[in-house]
Amino acid sequence: EVHLVASGGGLVQPGGSLRLSCAASGFTFGAYDMSWVRQAPGKGPEWVSSITTGGSYTHYADSLKGRFTISRDVAKNTMYLQMNNLTPDDTAVYYCKIAGTNYWGQGTQVTVSS
């Protein structure tokens, strides 16, 4: 059974940073492209970033380029999202998912507020 558990969220002040982690199990993590998606209060899901199987290629939503960095450690079955210079608009529940599938994990809340 596929399990994806995001963690690392919390309350941070504008301009701060957070590093999210996604622990994956139940499938061959290294064989799949992975993504981060977020959902802000009252809004639909928004794609954030994706990374290819070996981590060689990464893609970001245009509005997030330069502030967010996606990475993965296949040996640890874990994906990461480093988020810098956070703004209140980044407030959302962040989810990891297997790219191109409907497998979503448990999300983690990120709140950016002073």
One Martini backbone bead per residue (centre of mass of N, CA, C, O) as a GRO file, in nm:
protein
  114
    1GLU     BB    1   0.096   0.037   0.022
    2VAL     BB    2   0.064   0.364  -0.018
    3HIS     BB    3   0.290   0.602   0.141
    4LEU     BB    4   0.248   0.959   0.227
    5VAL     BB    5   0.447   1.176   0.443
    6ALA     BB    6   0.419   1.488   0.557
    7SER     BB    7   0.663   1.727   0.687
    8GLY     BB    8   0.763   2.049   0.855
    9GLY     BB    9   0.560   2.223   0.936
   10GLY     BB   10   0.430   2.563   1.021
   11LEU     BB   11   0.516   2.852   1.192
   12VAL     BB   12   0.600   3.152   1.007
   13GLN     BB   13   0.762   3.418   0.916
   14PRO     BB   14   0.814   3.646   0.714
   15GLY     BB   15   1.110   3.530   0.543
   16GLY     BB   16   1.118   3.252   0.605
   17SER     BB   17   1.187   2.898   0.675
   18LEU     BB   18   1.137   2.566   0.524
   19ARG     BB   19   1.142   2.198   0.561
   20LEU     BB   20   1.018   1.952   0.374
   21SER     BB   21   0.887   1.619   0.408
   22CYS     BB   22   0.874   1.289   0.231
   23ALA     BB   23   0.752   0.982   0.317
   24ALA     BB   24   0.807   0.674   0.153
   25SER     BB   25   0.585   0.388   0.077
   26GLY     BB   26   0.489   0.091  -0.112
   27PHE     BB   27   0.714   0.172  -0.325
   28THR     BB   28   0.928   0.259  -0.592
   29PHE     BB   29   1.059   0.555  -0.551
   30GLY     BB   30   1.288   0.565  -0.786
   31ALA     BB   31   1.055   0.519  -1.031
   32TYR     BB   32   0.935   0.811  -0.957
   33ASP     BB   33   0.788   1.082  -1.000
   34MET     BB   34   0.760   1.389  -0.810
   35SER     BB   35   0.539   1.593  -0.596
   36TRP     BB   36   0.417   1.916  -0.517
   37VAL     BB   37   0.126   2.025  -0.334
   38ARG     BB   38  -0.117   2.287  -0.281
   39GLN     BB   39  -0.365   2.417  -0.029
   40ALA     BB   40  -0.557   2.674   0.012
   41PRO     BB   41  -0.784   2.844   0.156
   42GLY     BB   42  -1.054   2.813  -0.068
   43LYS     BB   43  -0.879   2.640  -0.265
   44GLY     BB   44  -0.724   2.484  -0.497
   45PRO     BB   45  -0.501   2.301  -0.624
   46GLU     BB   46  -0.135   2.349  -0.638
   47TRP     BB   47   0.129   2.336  -0.819
   48VAL     BB   48   0.482   2.342  -0.739
   49SER     BB   49   0.658   2.059  -0.784
   50SER     BB   50   0.913   1.862  -0.962
   51ILE     BB   51   1.073   1.528  -0.986
   52THR     BB   52   1.275   1.310  -1.096
   53THR     BB   53   1.391   1.008  -1.032
   54GLY     BB   54   1.710   1.113  -1.007
   55GLY     BB   55   1.699   1.446  -0.983
   56SER     BB   56   1.789   1.605  -1.249
   57TYR     BB   57   1.490   1.715  -1.271
   58THR     BB   58   1.325   2.034  -1.234
   59HIS     BB   59   1.009   2.190  -1.132
   60TYR     BB   60   0.829   2.510  -1.139
   61ALA     BB   61   0.649   2.742  -1.043
   62ASP     BB   62   0.686   3.056  -1.144
   63SER     BB   63   0.626   3.194  -0.855
   64LEU     BB   64   0.873   3.001  -0.710
   65LYS     BB   65   1.117   3.075  -0.833
   66GLY     BB   66   1.404   3.089  -0.611
   67ARG     BB   67   1.261   2.976  -0.330
   68PHE     BB   68   1.235   2.680  -0.424
   69THR     BB   69   1.351   2.335  -0.335
   70ILE     BB   70   1.388   2.030  -0.484
   71SER     BB   71   1.428   1.691  -0.348
   72ARG     BB   72   1.608   1.367  -0.325
   73ASP     BB   73   1.631   1.041  -0.137
   74VAL     BB   74   1.640   0.725  -0.229
   75ALA     BB   75   1.767   0.580   0.019
   76LYS     BB   76   1.525   0.728   0.208
   77ASN     BB   77   1.250   0.775   0.077
   78THR     BB   78   1.287   1.102   0.020
   79MET     BB   79   1.137   1.423   0.011
   80TYR     BB   80   1.192   1.773  -0.066
   81LEU     BB   81   1.121   2.123   0.062
   82GLN     BB   82   1.268   2.423   0.013
   83MET     BB   83   1.169   2.724   0.190
   84ASN     BB   84   1.199   3.063   0.101
   85ASN     BB   85   1.081   3.360   0.155
   86LEU     BB   86   0.817   3.373   0.296
   87THR     BB   87   0.465   3.412   0.249
   88PRO     BB   88   0.131   3.434   0.303
   89ASP     BB   89   0.075   3.291   0.017
   90ASP     BB   90   0.204   3.007   0.133
   91THR     BB   91  -0.041   2.933   0.272
   92ALA     BB   92  -0.078   2.579   0.338
   93VAL     BB   93  -0.129   2.262   0.227
   94TYR     BB   94   0.115   2.012   0.196
   95TYR     BB   95   0.177   1.782  -0.074
   96CYS     BB   96   0.254   1.461  -0.170
   97LYS     BB   97   0.321   1.300  -0.495
   98ILE     BB   98   0.265   1.102  -0.755
   99ALA     BB   99   0.328   1.159  -1.056
  100GLY     BB  100   0.038   1.112  -1.249
  101THR     BB  101  -0.134   1.062  -0.992
  102ASN     BB  102  -0.363   0.986  -0.703
  103TYR     BB  103  -0.121   0.988  -0.503
  104TRP     BB  104  -0.163   1.096  -0.180
  105GLY     BB  105  -0.080   1.251   0.106
  106GLN     BB  106  -0.017   1.363   0.395
  107GLY     BB  107  -0.029   1.669   0.515
  108THR     BB  108   0.120   2.002   0.570
  109GLN     BB  109   0.122   2.284   0.761
  110VAL     BB  110   0.150   2.621   0.636
  111THR     BB  111   0.228   2.924   0.821
  112VAL     BB  112   0.230   3.274   0.729
  113SER     BB  113   0.305   3.487   1.010
  114SER     BB  114   0.314   3.770   1.245
   0.00000   0.00000   0.00000
